[in-house]
């Protein structure tokens, strides 16, 4: 007979595959690195060439003045 702890271990074994390079790229897509490890939000809209827009945000908007119109 299995104990309670043996049963719980069997139920919670999951395979985890995380691409940390891709996750880091996506996290920094809408941020600009400042001094002392700080970050400032920027537009971050994906452009046609697989890069991200790094313009400052328009007032009261999650995008820059160019991408805010679309």
C-alpha positions as CSV (number, residue, x, y, z in Angstrom):
1,X,0.0,0.0,0.0
2,X,1.3,3.5,-0.9
3,X,1.5,6.2,1.7
4,X,-0.2,9.6,1.1
5,X,3.2,11.3,0.3
6,X,4.1,8.7,-2.3
7,X,0.7,9.2,-4.0
8,X,1.1,13.0,-4.1
9,X,4.6,12.8,-5.6
10,X,3.3,10.7,-8.5
11,X,0.5,13.1,-9.3
12,X,2.6,16.2,-9.4
13,X,5.4,15.1,-11.7
14,X,5.1,17.4,-14.8
15,X,7.5,18.1,-17.6
16,X,8.5,21.7,-17.9
17,X,10.1,23.1,-21.1
18,X,10.8,26.9,-20.9
19,X,12.8,28.8,-23.5
20,X,14.4,31.4,-21.2
21,X,16.0,33.3,-24.1
22,X,12.6,33.8,-25.8
23,X,10.9,34.7,-22.5
24,X,13.6,37.3,-21.8
25,X,13.3,38.8,-25.3
26,X,9.5,39.1,-24.9
27,X,9.8,40.6,-21.4
28,X,12.2,43.3,-22.6
29,X,10.2,44.0,-25.8
30,X,8.4,46.9,-24.3
31,X,11.1,48.1,-21.9
32,X,14.2,50.2,-22.2
33,X,17.1,49.5,-19.8
34,X,18.2,52.4,-17.6
35,X,20.9,52.8,-15.0
36,X,21.1,50.6,-11.9
37,X,19.0,47.7,-13.4
38,X,15.9,49.9,-13.8
39,X,13.6,49.7,-16.8
40,X,11.2,52.2,-18.4
41,X,8.3,51.2,-20.6
42,X,8.4,52.0,-24.3
43,X,5.9,51.3,-27.1
44,X,7.0,47.7,-27.8
45,X,4.8,47.3,-30.9
46,X,6.3,44.5,-33.1
47,X,7.5,45.9,-36.5
48,X,7.6,44.2,-39.9
49,X,11.3,43.4,-39.5
50,X,10.8,41.3,-36.3
51,X,12.1,44.2,-34.1
52,X,10.2,46.2,-31.6
53,X,9.4,49.9,-31.5
54,X,11.4,51.7,-28.8
55,X,9.7,55.1,-28.9
56,X,8.5,56.7,-25.7
57,X,4.8,56.2,-24.8
58,X,2.2,58.7,-25.7
59,X,0.3,60.4,-22.9
60,X,-2.3,58.0,-21.4
61,X,-1.6,55.3,-24.0
62,X,0.2,51.9,-24.0
63,X,1.8,52.9,-27.4
64,X,3.8,55.7,-28.9
65,X,2.2,58.5,-30.9
66,X,2.8,56.6,-34.2
67,X,1.2,53.3,-33.2
68,X,-1.5,55.0,-31.0
69,X,-3.3,56.1,-34.2
70,X,-3.8,52.5,-35.6
